[in-house]
Structures are given as C-alpha cells and as structure tokens.
Amino acid sequence: MIQALIFTVIGKAITDGVLFLGSVVGDDPWRRNWELLLSVAIAVVLGLLTAYFVNWDTLHRVLRRLGITRETSYPSEWYSAFSRHSDCYVTLHLKGQRRLFGWPQEWPNRPDEGHFRIAEAEWLDNETRIPVTGVLAIVIPVDQVEMVEFLKGDQIDPQELRHG
C-alpha cells in the first residue's frame, strides 16, 4: 500500500512536470488532450524500470556500496544465492545421503516450497559420477534437499562431467 502511494506521488510529479514543460512550449489544450495518455505512459515506464531494478538488485547494490544497507532486493537469502550464482552447476544433497549434480534450469523462490529442475544430471556416489541417460531434466521437490553446493561452470571440465 505504501509503495502504491509513493509511486502515485512520483508518477504524478513527473506527469505534472512534463505537462508544465508542454504548456510552456504550447498552450492549455495540449495539457487537456495529453494528460491521461501521458500519465499512463509514465506509470508503465516507471513500473517497468522498478521491476528491472528490483529483479536485478540494481538499487540495493548501489546502496550497499554506499554503506546505506546490507540488504538485497531479493525476497530471501535462498533466492539471492541462486541469482548471484546463476552461472554455476549445483550439487543437491538430498535426504538419505543421496547427491545429485547438474545444471539448475529452475529453482524455487523459497527454501520451503517448490521444485528444482536439474539438467545434465548425474548421481554422485562417493567420487563416482553416474550420468542420468535419456533424461532431459529431473525435477526434485525442495523438501528433499538438505544442502546446495554451487560449482563454477567455467571450472568444470565437460569431459569430466560425462566420463568422471
């Protein structure tokens, strides 16, 4: 609710500023004809920019560098970890001492609900990798995952992935 009020004020201020500049250049009919269209256009652009800055942690990254906050714009530490390591393979440590290695195509937003979709999957048995053949991806419920390891994709030999 507070965000809606803040964005309404910001949108209104920008719209009034643009309309004022338009009235300086033109006359009052310009203002009446364009006010609704301009306010909708500004609201859409403002919404898209805000979504971009929030989804890519842009504003909070700047605020962290300035020492204003230590927070991220992500909904949880879980989501932040996956977003910051989107170029990594993962090892999912599952209940029952099982481990699954692969490329995370999708992951849940929260650690208490949802599923992982793992491509290029391999079961890990001690130091042996067992490729999952004939399968495009495996979907694992998050409640079966006890821990997640991130492994840099550029540090993994593709030959090692398939032939371990």
C-alpha positions as CSV (number, residue, x, y, z in Angstrom):
1,M,0.0,0.0,0.0
2,I,2.8,2.4,0.9
3,Q,4.6,1.6,-2.3
4,A,1.5,2.4,-4.3
5,L,1.2,5.8,-2.6
6,I,4.9,6.5,-3.2
7,F,4.7,5.6,-6.9
8,T,1.5,7.6,-7.3
9,V,3.2,10.7,-6.0
10,I,6.3,10.1,-8.1
11,G,4.2,9.4,-11.2
12,K,2.0,12.5,-10.6
13,A,5.1,14.7,-10.1
14,I,6.7,13.5,-13.3
15,T,3.4,13.9,-15.2
16,D,2.9,17.4,-13.9
17,G,6.5,18.4,-14.7
18,V,6.2,17.1,-18.3
19,L,2.8,18.8,-18.7
20,F,4.2,22.1,-17.3
21,L,7.0,22.0,-19.9
22,G,4.5,21.2,-22.6
23,S,2.4,24.2,-21.6
24,V,5.5,26.5,-21.7
25,V,6.0,25.3,-25.3
26,G,2.4,25.1,-26.3
27,D,-0.9,26.2,-24.8
28,D,-3.5,24.8,-22.4
29,P,-5.3,22.5,-24.9
30,W,-2.1,20.5,-25.1
31,R,-2.4,19.7,-21.4
32,R,-6.1,18.6,-21.5
33,N,-5.5,16.3,-24.6
34,W,-2.4,14.5,-23.3
35,E,-2.7,14.3,-19.5
36,L,-4.3,10.8,-19.3
37,L,-2.2,9.3,-22.0
38,L,1.0,10.8,-20.6
39,S,0.2,9.6,-17.0
40,V,-0.5,6.1,-18.2
41,A,2.8,6.1,-20.3
42,I,4.8,7.3,-17.3
43,A,3.2,4.7,-15.0
44,V,4.1,1.9,-17.4
45,V,7.7,3.1,-17.8
46,L,8.1,3.7,-14.1
47,G,6.7,0.2,-13.3
48,L,9.0,-1.5,-15.9
49,L,12.1,0.4,-14.6
50,T,11.2,-0.5,-11.0
51,A,10.7,-4.2,-11.9
52,Y,14.1,-4.2,-13.6
53,F,15.9,-2.6,-10.7
54,V,14.3,-4.9,-8.2
55,N,14.8,-8.1,-10.2
56,W,18.5,-7.4,-10.9
57,D,19.3,-6.0,-7.4
58,T,20.5,-2.8,-9.0
59,L,19.3,-0.2,-6.5
60,H,20.3,-2.3,-3.5
61,R,23.7,-3.0,-5.0
62,V,24.3,0.8,-5.2
63,L,23.0,1.3,-1.7
64,R,25.3,-1.5,-0.4
65,R,28.3,0.1,-2.0
66,L,27.4,3.4,-0.3
67,G,27.2,1.7,3.0
68,I,23.5,2.6,3.4
69,T,22.2,-1.0,3.6
70,R,23.4,-4.6,3.6
71,E,20.1,-5.9,2.3
72,T,19.3,-7.2,-1.3
73,S,16.1,-6.6,-3.2
74,Y,15.6,-10.4,-3.4
75,P,12.8,-12.0,-1.4
76,S,15.1,-14.3,0.6
77,E,18.7,-15.3,1.1
78,W,17.9,-18.5,-0.7
79,Y,16.8,-16.7,-3.9
80,S,19.7,-14.3,-3.6
81,A,22.2,-17.2,-3.6
82,F,20.8,-18.7,-6.7
83,S,20.6,-15.3,-8.5
84,R,24.1,-14.5,-7.6
85,H,25.4,-17.9,-8.8
86,S,23.3,-18.3,-12.0
87,D,26.4,-19.4,-13.9
88,C,27.1,-22.3,-11.6
89,Y,26.4,-26.0,-11.5
90,V,24.9,-27.3,-8.3
91,T,25.2,-30.4,-6.1
92,L,21.9,-31.1,-4.3
93,H,22.5,-33.0,-1.1
94,L,19.3,-35.0,-0.7
95,K,17.7,-36.8,2.3
96,G,19.0,-40.3,2.6
97,Q,22.7,-39.4,1.8
98,R,22.0,-39.1,-2.0
99,R,23.6,-36.4,-4.0
100,L,22.6,-35.0,-7.5
101,F,24.9,-32.9,-9.6
102,G,23.7,-30.8,-12.6
103,W,22.7,-27.5,-14.1
104,P,19.9,-25.8,-12.3
105,Q,17.4,-24.7,-15.0
106,E,14.8,-23.6,-12.4
107,W,14.8,-23.3,-8.7
108,P,12.2,-22.4,-6.1
109,N,12.0,-18.9,-4.8
110,R,11.9,-20.1,-1.2
111,P,13.6,-23.0,0.6
112,D,10.3,-24.4,2.0
113,E,8.2,-24.9,-1.2
114,G,8.7,-25.6,-4.9
115,H,10.9,-27.8,-7.1
116,F,14.4,-27.8,-8.7
117,R,14.7,-28.7,-12.4
118,I,18.1,-30.1,-12.9
119,A,19.5,-30.7,-16.4
120,E,22.7,-32.6,-17.3
121,A,22.0,-34.6,-14.1
122,E,24.4,-37.0,-12.6
123,W,24.1,-39.0,-9.4
124,L,27.2,-38.8,-7.2
125,D,28.3,-42.0,-5.4
126,N,31.4,-41.1,-3.4
127,E,33.8,-39.9,-6.1
128,T,32.0,-41.7,-8.9
129,R,29.6,-39.8,-11.2
130,I,26.7,-41.8,-12.7
131,P,25.2,-39.9,-15.7
132,V,21.4,-40.0,-15.9
133,T,21.0,-41.0,-19.6
134,G,18.0,-40.4,-21.8
135,V,16.6,-37.7,-19.5
136,L,16.4,-34.0,-20.3
137,A,15.9,-32.9,-16.7
138,I,15.0,-34.1,-13.3
139,V,12.5,-32.3,-11.0
140,I,13.3,-32.6,-7.3
141,P,11.0,-31.3,-4.6
142,V,12.8,-28.7,-2.4
143,D,11.7,-30.5,0.8
144,Q,14.0,-33.4,-0.2
145,V,17.1,-31.1,-0.3
146,E,19.2,-30.7,2.8
147,M,22.0,-28.6,1.3
148,V,23.1,-27.0,-2.0
149,E,26.6,-26.6,-3.3
150,F,27.5,-24.2,-6.1
151,L,30.3,-25.0,-8.5
152,K,31.5,-22.5,-11.1
153,G,30.6,-23.7,-14.6
154,D,33.9,-22.5,-16.1
155,Q,35.9,-24.6,-13.6
156,I,34.3,-27.9,-14.6
157,D,35.8,-29.9,-17.4
158,P,32.9,-31.0,-19.7
159,Q,34.7,-34.3,-20.4
160,E,34.8,-34.9,-16.6
161,L,31.0,-34.3,-16.4
162,R,30.3,-37.2,-18.8
163,H,33.1,-39.6,-18.1
164,G,34.1,-38.8,-14.5
